[in-house]
Amino acid sequence: MDSTNEKILLGIITFLFGLIYFMISPLVEGLASLFFYVKKNIDYGKARTYGSLGYTVVGIFIGGVFRLCR
């Protein structure tokens, strides 16, 4: 395969991944919220908020570690 064909193939694969991912993502979010509420009686919004907060804190921490190590 030459470079042009590989780029076209990569574009097609990326398009199909995006198409499938964005069609399934709302379904997964809905099922997760039902699971948290029905099985565990946990507020899904709070769980997402704390998860985002934790992700941010870890990102800042890792960024600080990389900055000190260079």
PQR file of N, CA, C, O and H, with PARSE charges and radii, in Angstrom:
ATOM      1  N   MET A   1       0.847  -1.197   0.000 -0.4000 1.5000
ATOM      2  CA  MET A   1       0.000   0.000   0.000 -0.0000 2.0000
ATOM      3  C   MET A   1       0.880   1.243   0.000  0.5500 1.7000
ATOM      4  O   MET A   1       1.889   1.312   0.701 -0.5500 1.4000
ATOM      5  N   ASP A   2       0.480   2.208  -0.790 -0.4000 1.5000
ATOM      6  CA  ASP A   2       1.239   3.449  -0.755 -0.0000 2.0000
ATOM      7  C   ASP A   2       0.629   4.401   0.271  0.5500 1.7000
ATOM      8  O   ASP A   2      -0.404   4.107   0.872 -0.5500 1.4000
ATOM      9  H   ASP A   2      -0.340   2.153  -1.360  0.4000 1.0000
ATOM     10  N   SER A   3       1.265   5.510   0.456 -0.4000 1.5000
ATOM     11  CA  SER A   3       0.906   6.453   1.517 -0.0000 2.0000
ATOM     12  C   SER A   3      -0.512   7.002   1.356  0.5500 1.7000
ATOM     13  O   SER A   3      -1.222   7.184   2.345 -0.5500 1.4000
ATOM     14  H   SER A   3       2.105   5.749  -0.032  0.4000 1.0000
ATOM     15  N   THR A   4      -0.926   7.263   0.125 -0.4000 1.5000
ATOM     16  CA  THR A   4      -2.262   7.823  -0.117 -0.0000 2.0000
ATOM     17  C   THR A   4      -3.349   6.834   0.273  0.5500 1.7000
ATOM     18  O   THR A   4      -4.335   7.214   0.904 -0.5500 1.4000
ATOM     19  H   THR A   4      -0.350   7.115  -0.679  0.4000 1.0000
ATOM     20  N   ASN A   5      -3.179   5.573  -0.096 -0.4000 1.5000
ATOM     21  CA  ASN A   5      -4.173   4.557   0.254 -0.0000 2.0000
ATOM     22  C   ASN A   5      -4.249   4.351   1.766  0.5500 1.7000
ATOM     23  O   ASN A   5      -5.332   4.136   2.312 -0.5500 1.4000
ATOM     24  H   ASN A   5      -2.377   5.265  -0.608  0.4000 1.0000
ATOM     25  N   GLU A   6      -3.105   4.416   2.438 -0.4000 1.5000
ATOM     26  CA  GLU A   6      -3.103   4.262   3.894 -0.0000 2.0000
ATOM     27  C   GLU A   6      -3.838   5.417   4.565  0.5500 1.7000
ATOM     28  O   GLU A   6      -4.554   5.210   5.545 -0.5500 1.4000
ATOM     29  H   GLU A   6      -2.226   4.590   1.994  0.4000 1.0000
ATOM     30  N   LYS A   7      -3.667   6.624   4.048 -0.4000 1.5000
ATOM     31  CA  LYS A   7      -4.365   7.780   4.606 -0.0000 2.0000
ATOM     32  C   LYS A   7      -5.869   7.685   4.382  0.5500 1.7000
ATOM     33  O   LYS A   7      -6.651   8.039   5.264 -0.5500 1.4000
ATOM     34  H   LYS A   7      -3.085   6.792   3.253  0.4000 1.0000
ATOM     35  N   ILE A   8      -6.273   7.217   3.228 -0.4000 1.5000
ATOM     36  CA  ILE A   8      -7.702   7.043   2.944 -0.0000 2.0000
ATOM     37  C   ILE A   8      -8.291   5.975   3.858  0.5500 1.7000
ATOM     38  O   ILE A   8      -9.378   6.155   4.405 -0.5500 1.4000
ATOM     39  H   ILE A   8      -5.638   6.929   2.511  0.4000 1.0000
ATOM     40  N   LEU A   9      -7.576   4.864   4.025 -0.4000 1.5000
ATOM     41  CA  LEU A   9      -8.034   3.794   4.906 -0.0000 2.0000
ATOM     42  C   LEU A   9      -8.142   4.290   6.353  0.5500 1.7000
ATOM     43  O   LEU A   9      -9.114   3.991   7.046 -0.5500 1.4000
ATOM     44  H   LEU A   9      -6.692   4.718   3.580  0.4000 1.0000
ATOM     45  N   LEU A  10      -7.145   5.041   6.796 -0.4000 1.5000
ATOM     46  CA  LEU A  10      -7.184   5.609   8.144 -0.0000 2.0000
ATOM     47  C   LEU A  10      -8.373   6.552   8.305  0.5500 1.7000
ATOM     48  O   LEU A  10      -9.026   6.550   9.348 -0.5500 1.4000
ATOM     49  H   LEU A  10      -6.355   5.284   6.232  0.4000 1.0000
ATOM     50  N   GLY A  11      -8.658   7.349   7.293 -0.4000 1.5000
ATOM     51  CA  GLY A  11      -9.813   8.246   7.334 -0.0000 2.0000
ATOM     52  C   GLY A  11     -11.119   7.481   7.437  0.5500 1.7000
ATOM     53  O   GLY A  11     -12.010   7.868   8.192 -0.5500 1.4000
ATOM     54  H   GLY A  11      -8.127   7.350   6.445  0.4000 1.0000
ATOM     55  N   ILE A  12     -11.238   6.398   6.683 -0.4000 1.5000
ATOM     56  CA  ILE A  12     -12.463   5.582   6.724 -0.0000 2.0000
ATOM     57  C   ILE A  12     -12.622   4.922   8.089  0.5500 1.7000
ATOM     58  O   ILE A  12     -13.717   4.913   8.651 -0.5500 1.4000
ATOM     59  H   ILE A  12     -10.514   6.084   6.069  0.4000 1.0000
ATOM     60  N   ILE A  13     -11.543   4.375   8.621 -0.4000 1.5000
ATOM     61  CA  ILE A  13     -11.603   3.729   9.935 -0.0000 2.0000
ATOM     62  C   ILE A  13     -11.964   4.743  11.017  0.5500 1.7000
ATOM     63  O   ILE A  13     -12.775   4.452  11.895 -0.5500 1.4000
ATOM     64  H   ILE A  13     -10.653   4.382   8.165  0.4000 1.0000
ATOM     65  N   THR A  14     -11.364   5.931  10.956 -0.4000 1.5000
ATOM     66  CA  THR A  14     -11.660   6.978  11.937 -0.0000 2.0000
ATOM     67  C   THR A  14     -13.118   7.407  11.842  0.5500 1.7000
ATOM     68  O   THR A  14     -13.776   7.595  12.865 -0.5500 1.4000
ATOM     69  H   THR A  14     -10.704   6.168  10.243  0.4000 1.0000
ATOM     70  N   PHE A  15     -13.626   7.564  10.621 -0.4000 1.5000
ATOM     71  CA  PHE A  15     -15.021   7.939  10.427 -0.0000 2.0000
ATOM     72  C   PHE A  15     -15.960   6.889  11.012  0.5500 1.7000
ATOM     73  O   PHE A  15     -16.908   7.229  11.720 -0.5500 1.4000
ATOM     74  H   PHE A  15     -13.091   7.412   9.790  0.4000 1.0000
ATOM     75  N   LEU A  16     -15.703   5.621  10.719 -0.4000 1.5000
ATOM     76  CA  LEU A  16     -16.564   4.554  11.227 -0.0000 2.0000
ATOM     77  C   LEU A  16     -16.507   4.460  12.753  0.5500 1.7000
ATOM     78  O   LEU A  16     -17.532   4.245  13.399 -0.5500 1.4000
ATOM     79  H   LEU A  16     -14.934   5.345  10.144  0.4000 1.0000
ATOM     80  N   PHE A  17     -15.317   4.621  13.330 -0.4000 1.5000
ATOM     81  CA  PHE A  17     -15.193   4.615  14.787 -0.0000 2.0000
ATOM     82  C   PHE A  17     -16.010   5.750  15.400  0.5500 1.7000
ATOM     83  O   PHE A  17     -16.757   5.540  16.356 -0.5500 1.4000
ATOM     84  H   PHE A  17     -14.484   4.796  12.806  0.4000 1.0000
ATOM     85  N   GLY A  18     -15.863   6.953  14.843 -0.4000 1.5000
ATOM     86  CA  GLY A  18     -16.624   8.097  15.345 -0.0000 2.0000
ATOM     87  C   GLY A  18     -18.123   7.892  15.206  0.5500 1.7000
ATOM     88  O   GLY A  18     -18.886   8.237  16.108 -0.5500 1.4000
ATOM     89  H   GLY A  18     -15.256   7.123  14.067  0.4000 1.0000
ATOM     90  N   LEU A  19     -18.542   7.339  14.095 -0.4000 1.5000
ATOM     91  CA  LEU A  19     -19.967   7.090  13.869 -0.0000 2.0000
ATOM     92  C   LEU A  19     -20.515   6.108  14.898  0.5500 1.7000
ATOM     93  O   LEU A  19     -21.573   6.349  15.479 -0.5500 1.4000
ATOM     94  H   LEU A  19     -17.922   7.059  13.362  0.4000 1.0000
ATOM     95  N   ILE A  20     -19.818   5.021  15.126 -0.4000 1.5000
ATOM     96  CA  ILE A  20     -20.266   4.007  16.077 -0.0000 2.0000
ATOM     97  C   ILE A  20     -20.182   4.524  17.507  0.5500 1.7000
ATOM     98  O   ILE A  20     -21.103   4.323  18.298 -0.5500 1.4000
ATOM     99  H   ILE A  20     -18.958   4.825  14.654  0.4000 1.0000
ATOM    100  N   TYR A  21     -19.090   5.186  17.835 -0.4000 1.5000
ATOM    101  CA  TYR A  21     -18.891   5.676  19.206 -0.0000 2.0000
ATOM    102  C   TYR A  21     -19.979   6.681  19.592  0.5500 1.7000
ATOM    103  O   TYR A  21     -20.554   6.583  20.676 -0.5500 1.4000
ATOM    104  H   TYR A  21     -18.342   5.350  17.192  0.4000 1.0000
ATOM    105  N   PHE A  22     -20.260   7.629  18.729 -0.4000 1.5000
ATOM    106  CA  PHE A  22     -21.230   8.662  19.078 -0.0000 2.0000
ATOM    107  C   PHE A  22     -22.669   8.166  19.022  0.5500 1.7000
ATOM    108  O   PHE A  22     -23.563   8.816  19.564 -0.5500 1.4000
ATOM    109  H   PHE A  22     -19.792   7.709  17.848  0.4000 1.0000
ATOM    110  N   MET A  23     -22.908   7.033  18.379 -0.4000 1.5000
ATOM    111  CA  MET A  23     -24.245   6.443  18.426 -0.0000 2.0000
ATOM    112  C   MET A  23     -24.430   5.631  19.707  0.5500 1.7000
ATOM    113  O   MET A  23     -25.536   5.586  20.245 -0.5500 1.4000
ATOM    114  H   MET A  23     -22.182   6.505  17.939  0.4000 1.0000
ATOM    115  N   ILE A  24     -23.386   4.999  20.201 -0.4000 1.5000
ATOM    116  CA  ILE A  24     -23.490   4.128  21.373 -0.0000 2.0000
ATOM    117  C   ILE A  24     -23.304   4.896  22.681  0.5500 1.7000
ATOM    118  O   ILE A  24     -23.828   4.481  23.715 -0.5500 1.4000
ATOM    119  H   ILE A  24     -22.487   5.036  19.764  0.4000 1.0000
ATOM    120  N   SER A  25     -22.577   5.993  22.654 -0.4000 1.5000
ATOM    121  CA  SER A  25     -22.253   6.744  23.867 -0.0000 2.0000
ATOM    122  C   SER A  25     -23.487   7.152  24.684  0.5500 1.7000
ATOM    123  O   SER A  25     -23.483   6.942  25.897 -0.5500 1.4000
ATOM    124  H   SER A  25     -22.151   6.330  21.814  0.4000 1.0000
ATOM    125  N   PRO A  26     -24.540   7.722  24.086 -0.5600 1.5000
ATOM    126  CA  PRO A  26     -25.719   8.064  24.898  0.2800 2.0000
ATOM    127  C   PRO A  26     -26.392   6.838  25.524  0.5500 1.7000
ATOM    128  O   PRO A  26     -26.913   6.915  26.637 -0.5500 1.4000
ATOM    129  N   LEU A  27     -26.381   5.720  24.815 -0.4000 1.5000
ATOM    130  CA  LEU A  27     -26.961   4.493  25.351 -0.0000 2.0000
ATOM    131  C   LEU A  27     -26.190   4.032  26.580  0.5500 1.7000
ATOM    132  O   LEU A  27     -26.790   3.652  27.585 -0.5500 1.4000
ATOM    133  H   LEU A  27     -25.959   5.658  23.910  0.4000 1.0000
ATOM    134  N   VAL A  28     -24.877   4.063  26.506 -0.4000 1.5000
ATOM    135  CA  VAL A  28     -24.046   3.646  27.638 -0.0000 2.0000
ATOM    136  C   VAL A  28     -24.255   4.584  28.828  0.5500 1.7000
ATOM    137  O   VAL A  28     -24.347   4.127  29.967 -0.5500 1.4000
ATOM    138  H   VAL A  28     -24.389   4.371  25.690  0.4000 1.0000
ATOM    139  N   GLU A  29     -24.331   5.888  28.571 -0.4000 1.5000
ATOM    140  CA  GLU A  29     -24.569   6.854  29.643 -0.0000 2.0000
ATOM    141  C   GLU A  29     -25.913   6.593  30.320  0.5500 1.7000
ATOM    142  O   GLU A  29     -26.009   6.618  31.547 -0.5500 1.4000
ATOM    143  H   GLU A  29     -24.256   6.260  27.646  0.4000 1.0000
ATOM    144  N   GLY A  30     -26.934   6.346  29.534 -0.4000 1.5000
ATOM    145  CA  GLY A  30     -28.257   6.067  30.094 -0.0000 2.0000
ATOM    146  C   GLY A  30     -28.287   4.790  30.916  0.5500 1.7000
ATOM    147  O   GLY A  30     -28.863   4.757  32.004 -0.5500 1.4000
ATOM    148  H   GLY A  30     -26.856   6.325  28.537  0.4000 1.0000
ATOM    149  N   LEU A  31     -27.670   3.748  30.400 -0.4000 1.5000
ATOM    150  CA  LEU A  31     -27.628   2.488  31.134 -0.0000 2.0000
ATOM    151  C   LEU A  31     -26.817   2.622  32.425  0.5500 1.7000
ATOM    152  O   LEU A  31     -27.181   2.044  33.449 -0.5500 1.4000
ATOM    153  H   LEU A  31     -27.202   3.775  29.517  0.4000 1.0000
ATOM    154  N   ALA A  32     -25.732   3.374  32.379 -0.4000 1.5000
ATOM    155  CA  ALA A  32     -24.921   3.575  33.578 -0.0000 2.0000
ATOM    156  C   ALA A  32     -25.715   4.334  34.638  0.5500 1.7000
ATOM    157  O   ALA A  32     -25.644   4.001  35.821 -0.5500 1.4000
ATOM    158  H   ALA A  32     -25.436   3.843  31.547  0.4000 1.0000
ATOM    159  N   SER A  33     -26.462   5.344  34.226 -0.4000 1.5000
ATOM    160  CA  SER A  33     -27.245   6.102  35.206 -0.0000 2.0000
ATOM    161  C   SER A  33     -28.330   5.231  35.832  0.5500 1.7000
ATOM    162  O   SER A  33     -28.597   5.332  37.029 -0.5500 1.4000
ATOM    163  H   SER A  33     -26.519   5.614  33.265  0.4000 1.0000
ATOM    164  N   LEU A  34     -28.955   4.379  35.027 -0.4000 1.5000
ATOM    165  CA  LEU A  34     -29.957   3.462  35.582 -0.0000 2.0000
ATOM    166  C   LEU A  34     -29.324   2.457  36.535  0.5500 1.7000
ATOM    167  O   LEU A  34     -29.883   2.169  37.594 -0.5500 1.4000
ATOM    168  H   LEU A  34     -28.738   4.297  34.054  0.4000 1.0000
ATOM    169  N   PHE A  35     -28.168   1.925  36.171 -0.4000 1.5000
ATOM    170  CA  PHE A  35     -27.483   0.964  37.030 -0.0000 2.0000
ATOM    171  C   PHE A  35     -27.123   1.586  38.372  0.5500 1.7000
ATOM    172  O   PHE A  35     -27.352   0.985  39.422 -0.5500 1.4000
ATOM    173  H   PHE A  35     -27.714   2.158  35.312  0.4000 1.0000
ATOM    174  N   PHE A  36     -26.560   2.791  38.337 -0.4000 1.5000
ATOM    175  CA  PHE A  36     -26.173   3.451  39.586 -0.0000 2.0000
ATOM    176  C   PHE A  36     -27.383   3.714  40.461  0.5500 1.7000
ATOM    177  O   PHE A  36     -27.319   3.539  41.678 -0.5500 1.4000
ATOM    178  H   PHE A  36     -26.375   3.280  37.484  0.4000 1.0000
ATOM    179  N   TYR A  37     -28.495   4.136  39.851 -0.4000 1.5000
ATOM    180  CA  TYR A  37     -29.659   4.494  40.648 -0.0000 2.0000
ATOM    181  C   TYR A  37     -30.387   3.257  41.171  0.5500 1.7000
ATOM    182  O   TYR A  37     -30.746   3.199  42.348 -0.5500 1.4000
ATOM    183  H   TYR A  37     -28.548   4.278  38.863  0.4000 1.0000
ATOM    184  N   VAL A  38     -30.605   2.279  40.311 -0.4000 1.5000
ATOM    185  CA  VAL A  38     -31.404   1.110  40.699 -0.0000 2.0000
ATOM    186  C   VAL A  38     -30.611   0.154  41.589  0.5500 1.7000
ATOM    187  O   VAL A  38     -31.115  -0.291  42.621 -0.5500 1.4000
ATOM    188  H   VAL A  38     -30.313   2.326  39.355  0.4000 1.0000
ATOM    189  N   LYS A  39     -29.383  -0.162  41.201 -0.4000 1.5000
ATOM    190  CA  LYS A  39     -28.614  -1.167  41.927 -0.0000 2.0000
ATOM    191  C   LYS A  39     -27.924  -0.624  43.167  0.5500 1.7000
ATOM    192  O   LYS A  39     -27.872  -1.300  44.195 -0.5500 1.4000
ATOM    193  H   LYS A  39     -28.975   0.200  40.363  0.4000 1.0000
ATOM    194  N   LYS A  40     -27.400   0.575  43.083 -0.4000 1.5000
ATOM    195  CA  LYS A  40     -26.572   1.096  44.164 -0.0000 2.0000
ATOM    196  C   LYS A  40     -27.175   2.301  44.876  0.5500 1.7000
ATOM    197  O   LYS A  40     -26.667   2.724  45.914 -0.5500 1.4000
ATOM    198  H   LYS A  40     -27.442   1.124  42.249  0.4000 1.0000
ATOM    199  N   ASN A  41     -28.255   2.858  44.329 -0.4000 1.5000
ATOM    200  CA  ASN A  41     -28.901   4.046  44.869 -0.0000 2.0000
ATOM    201  C   ASN A  41     -27.907   5.213  45.012  0.5500 1.7000
ATOM    202  O   ASN A  41     -27.891   5.916  46.022 -0.5500 1.4000
ATOM    203  H   ASN A  41     -28.668   2.515  43.485  0.4000 1.0000
ATOM    204  N   ILE A  42     -27.084   5.395  43.976 -0.4000 1.5000
ATOM    205  CA  ILE A  42     -26.084   6.459  43.933 -0.0000 2.0000
ATOM    206  C   ILE A  42     -26.513   7.472  42.880  0.5500 1.7000
ATOM    207  O   ILE A  42     -26.950   7.098  41.791 -0.5500 1.4000
ATOM    208  H   ILE A  42     -27.096   4.824  43.155  0.4000 1.0000
ATOM    209  N   ASP A  43     -26.387   8.755  43.209 -0.4000 1.5000
ATOM    210  CA  ASP A  43     -26.703   9.812  42.252 -0.0000 2.0000
ATOM    211  C   ASP A  43     -25.622   9.823  41.164  0.5500 1.7000
ATOM    212  O   ASP A  43     -24.451  10.080  41.447 -0.5500 1.4000
ATOM    213  H   ASP A  43     -26.032   9.058  44.094  0.4000 1.0000
ATOM    214  N   TYR A  44     -26.020   9.545  39.936 -0.4000 1.5000
ATOM    215  CA  TYR A  44     -25.065   9.430  38.835 -0.0000 2.0000
ATOM    216  C   TYR A  44     -24.377  10.765  38.552  0.5500 1.7000
ATOM    217  O   TYR A  44     -23.196  10.793  38.205 -0.5500 1.4000
ATOM    218  H   TYR A  44     -26.970   9.336  39.706  0.4000 1.0000
ATOM    219  N   GLY A  45     -25.099  11.854  38.696 -0.4000 1.5000
ATOM    220  CA  GLY A  45     -24.510  13.171  38.469 -0.0000 2.0000
ATOM    221  C   GLY A  45     -23.375  13.461  39.447  0.5500 1.7000
ATOM    222  O   GLY A  45     -22.330  13.988  39.065 -0.5500 1.4000
ATOM    223  H   GLY A  45     -26.058  11.832  38.978  0.4000 1.0000
ATOM    224  N   LYS A  46     -23.594  13.110  40.714 -0.4000 1.5000
ATOM    225  CA  LYS A  46     -22.530  13.304  41.714 -0.0000 2.0000
ATOM    226  C   LYS A  46     -21.334  12.408  41.415  0.5500 1.7000
ATOM    227  O   LYS A  46     -20.187  12.832  41.556 -0.5500 1.4000
ATOM    228  H   LYS A  46     -24.443  12.682  41.024  0.4000 1.0000
ATOM    229  N   ALA A  47     -21.595  11.182  41.006 -0.4000 1.5000
ATOM    230  CA  ALA A  47     -20.505  10.263  40.686 -0.0000 2.0000
ATOM    231  C   ALA A  47     -19.681  10.802  39.523  0.5500 1.7000
ATOM    232  O   ALA A  47     -18.453  10.729  39.551 -0.5500 1.4000
ATOM    233  H   ALA A  47     -22.527  10.837  40.892  0.4000 1.0000
ATOM    234  N   ARG A  48     -20.343  11.342  38.501 -0.4000 1.5000
ATOM    235  CA  ARG A  48     -19.618  11.928  37.366 -0.0000 2.0000
ATOM    236  C   ARG A  48     -18.834  13.156  37.788  0.5500 1.7000
ATOM    237  O   ARG A  48     -17.715  13.374  37.322 -0.5500 1.4000
ATOM    238  H   ARG A  48     -21.341  11.401  38.478  0.4000 1.0000
ATOM    239  N   THR A  49     -19.420  13.966  38.673 -0.4000 1.5000
ATOM    240  CA  THR A  49     -18.741  15.175  39.145 -0.0000 2.0000
ATOM    241  C   THR A  49     -17.475  14.817  39.906  0.5500 1.7000
ATOM    242  O   THR A  49     -16.414  15.388  39.655 -0.5500 1.4000
ATOM    243  H   THR A  49     -20.329  13.790  39.051  0.4000 1.0000
ATOM    244  N   TYR A  50     -17.582  13.873  40.837 -0.4000 1.5000
ATOM    245  CA  TYR A  50     -16.405  13.466  41.598 -0.0000 2.0000
ATOM    246  C   TYR A  50     -15.362  12.802  40.706  0.5500 1.7000
ATOM    247  O   TYR A  50     -14.162  12.969  40.925 -0.5500 1.4000
ATOM    248  H   TYR A  50     -18.444  13.409  41.041  0.4000 1.0000
ATOM    249  N   GLY A  51     -15.803  12.062  39.718 -0.4000 1.5000
ATOM    250  CA  GLY A  51     -14.870  11.455  38.775 -0.0000 2.0000
ATOM    251  C   GLY A  51     -14.120  12.508  37.975  0.5500 1.7000
ATOM    252  O   GLY A  51     -12.913  12.388  37.768 -0.5500 1.4000
ATOM    253  H   GLY A  51     -16.777  11.926  39.540  0.4000 1.0000
ATOM    254  N   SER A  52     -14.822  13.534  37.525 -0.4000 1.5000
ATOM    255  CA  SER A  52     -14.172  14.619  36.789 -0.0000 2.0000
ATOM    256  C   SER A  52     -13.211  15.392  37.675  0.5500 1.7000
ATOM    257  O   SER A  52     -12.123  15.768  37.241 -0.5500 1.4000
ATOM    258  H   SER A  52     -15.803  13.632  37.693  0.4000 1.0000
ATOM    259  N   LEU A  53     -13.610  15.627  38.908 -0.4000 1.5000
ATOM    260  CA  LEU A  53     -12.747  16.326  39.848 -0.0000 2.0000
ATOM    261  C   LEU A  53     -11.476  15.517  40.106  0.5500 1.7000
ATOM    262  O   LEU A  53     -10.377  16.072  40.107 -0.5500 1.4000
ATOM    263  H   LEU A  53     -14.494  15.322  39.261  0.4000 1.0000
ATOM    264  N   GLY A  54     -11.621  14.219  40.324 -0.4000 1.5000
ATOM    265  CA  GLY A  54     -10.466  13.357  40.539 -0.0000 2.0000
ATOM    266  C   GLY A  54      -9.544  13.325  39.325  0.5500 1.7000
ATOM    267  O   GLY A  54      -8.321  13.347  39.468 -0.5500 1.4000
ATOM    268  H   GLY A  54     -12.514  13.769  40.323  0.4000 1.0000
ATOM    269  N   TYR A  55     -10.125  13.275  38.138 -0.4000 1.5000
ATOM    270  CA  TYR A  55      -9.349  13.278  36.897 -0.0000 2.0000
ATOM    271  C   TYR A  55      -8.538  14.568  36.781  0.5500 1.7000
ATOM    272  O   TYR A  55      -7.373  14.541  36.384 -0.5500 1.4000
ATOM    273  H   TYR A  55     -11.118  13.257  38.022  0.4000 1.0000
ATOM    274  N   THR A  56      -9.161  15.700  37.130 -0.4000 1.5000
ATOM    275  CA  THR A  56      -8.480  16.991  37.076 -0.0000 2.0000
ATOM    276  C   THR A  56      -7.332  17.063  38.075  0.5500 1.7000
ATOM    277  O   THR A  56      -6.237  17.514  37.738 -0.5500 1.4000
ATOM    278  H   THR A  56     -10.108  15.722  37.452  0.4000 1.0000
ATOM    279  N   VAL A  57      -7.582  16.622  39.296 -0.4000 1.5000
ATOM    280  CA  VAL A  57      -6.540  16.662  40.335 -0.0000 2.0000
ATOM    281  C   VAL A  57      -5.349  15.783  39.943  0.5500 1.7000
ATOM    282  O   VAL A  57      -4.198  16.193  40.090 -0.5500 1.4000
ATOM    283  H   VAL A  57      -8.471  16.256  39.570  0.4000 1.0000
ATOM    284  N   VAL A  58      -5.623  14.591  39.453 -0.4000 1.5000
ATOM    285  CA  VAL A  58      -4.543  13.689  39.037 -0.0000 2.0000
ATOM    286  C   VAL A  58      -3.779  14.286  37.854  0.5500 1.7000
ATOM    287  O   VAL A  58      -2.553  14.184  37.801 -0.5500 1.4000
ATOM    288  H   VAL A  58      -6.559  14.257  39.334  0.4000 1.0000
ATOM    289  N   GLY A  59      -4.478  14.900  36.916 -0.4000 1.5000
ATOM    290  CA  GLY A  59      -3.819  15.532  35.780 -0.0000 2.0000
ATOM    291  C   GLY A  59      -2.888  16.652  36.203  0.5500 1.7000
ATOM    292  O   GLY A  59      -1.774  16.762  35.691 -0.5500 1.4000
ATOM    293  H   GLY A  59      -5.474  14.983  36.959  0.4000 1.0000
ATOM    294  N   ILE A  60      -3.335  17.484  37.135 -0.4000 1.5000
ATOM    295  CA  ILE A  60      -2.495  18.569  37.649 -0.0000 2.0000
ATOM    296  C   ILE A  60      -1.282  17.995  38.381  0.5500 1.7000
ATOM    297  O   ILE A  60      -0.165  18.487  38.222 -0.5500 1.4000
ATOM    298  H   ILE A  60      -4.240  17.395  37.551  0.4000 1.0000
ATOM    299  N   PHE A  61      -1.504  16.965  39.172 -0.4000 1.5000
ATOM    300  CA  PHE A  61      -0.406  16.330  39.908 -0.0000 2.0000
ATOM    301  C   PHE A  61       0.636  15.741  38.961  0.5500 1.7000
ATOM    302  O   PHE A  61       1.833  15.972  39.132 -0.5500 1.4000
ATOM    303  H   PHE A  61      -2.411  16.565  39.301  0.4000 1.0000
ATOM    304  N   ILE A  62       0.188  14.986  37.970 -0.4000 1.5000
ATOM    305  CA  ILE A  62       1.111  14.363  37.021 -0.0000 2.0000
ATOM    306  C   ILE A  62       1.843  15.446  36.223  0.5500 1.7000
ATOM    307  O   ILE A  62       3.031  15.301  35.935 -0.5500 1.4000
ATOM    308  H   ILE A  62      -0.784  14.798  37.831  0.4000 1.0000
ATOM    309  N   GLY A  63       1.155  16.518  35.866 -0.4000 1.5000
ATOM    310  CA  GLY A  63       1.813  17.619  35.181 -0.0000 2.0000
ATOM    311  C   GLY A  63       2.914  18.233  36.027  0.5500 1.7000
ATOM    312  O   GLY A  63       3.979  18.572  35.511 -0.5500 1.4000
ATOM    313  H   GLY A  63       0.189  16.637  36.099  0.4000 1.0000
ATOM    314  N   GLY A  64       2.664  18.380  37.331 -0.4000 1.5000
ATOM    315  CA  GLY A  64       3.690  18.894  38.250 -0.0000 2.0000
ATOM    316  C   GLY A  64       4.875  17.959  38.350  0.5500 1.7000
ATOM    317  O   GLY A  64       6.022  18.404  38.382 -0.5500 1.4000
ATOM    318  H   GLY A  64       1.799  18.105  37.750  0.4000 1.0000
ATOM    319  N   VAL A  65       4.604  16.662  38.399 -0.4000 1.5000
ATOM    320  CA  VAL A  65       5.700  15.680  38.468 -0.0000 2.0000
ATOM    321  C   VAL A  65       6.549  15.757  37.193  0.5500 1.7000
ATOM    322  O   VAL A  65       7.778  15.753  37.268 -0.5500 1.4000
ATOM    323  H   VAL A  65       3.672  16.301  38.374  0.4000 1.0000
ATOM    324  N   PHE A  66       5.908  15.826  36.036 -0.4000 1.5000
ATOM    325  CA  PHE A  66       6.667  15.926  34.781 -0.0000 2.0000
ATOM    326  C   PHE A  66       7.476  17.216  34.724  0.5500 1.7000
ATOM    327  O   PHE A  66       8.594  17.234  34.210 -0.5500 1.4000
ATOM    328  H   PHE A  66       4.910  15.829  35.974  0.4000 1.0000
ATOM    329  N   ARG A  67       6.907  18.287  35.252 -0.4000 1.5000
ATOM    330  CA  ARG A  67       7.618  19.557  35.220 -0.0000 2.0000
ATOM    331  C   ARG A  67       8.865  19.500  36.108  0.5500 1.7000
ATOM    332  O   ARG A  67       9.906  20.058  35.760 -0.5500 1.4000
ATOM    333  H   ARG A  67       5.998  18.272  35.669  0.4000 1.0000
ATOM    334  N   LEU A  68       8.755  18.827  37.250 -0.4000 1.5000
ATOM    335  CA  LEU A  68       9.917  18.706  38.143 -0.0000 2.0000
ATOM    336  C   LEU A  68      10.991  17.786  37.578  0.5500 1.7000
ATOM    337  O   LEU A  68      12.178  17.969  37.846 -0.5500 1.4000
ATOM    338  H   LEU A  68       7.910  18.373  37.533  0.4000 1.0000
ATOM    339  N   CYS A  69      10.573  16.804  36.800 -0.4000 1.5000
ATOM    340  CA  CYS A  69      11.515  15.792  36.288 -0.0000 2.0000
ATOM    341  C   CYS A  69      12.266  16.226  35.035  0.5500 1.7000
ATOM    342  O   CYS A  69      13.213  15.545  34.642 -0.5500 1.4000
ATOM    343  H   CYS A  69       9.608  16.656  36.582  0.4000 1.0000
ATOM    344  N   ARG A  70      11.895  17.299  34.407 -0.4000 1.5000
ATOM    345  CA  ARG A  70      12.598  17.649  33.156 -0.0000 2.0000
ATOM    346  C   ARG A  70      13.800  18.433  33.418  0.5500 1.7000
ATOM    347  O   ARG A  70      14.507  18.811  32.484 -0.5500 1.4000
ATOM    348  H   ARG A  70      11.126  17.851  34.727  0.4000 1.0000
TER
END
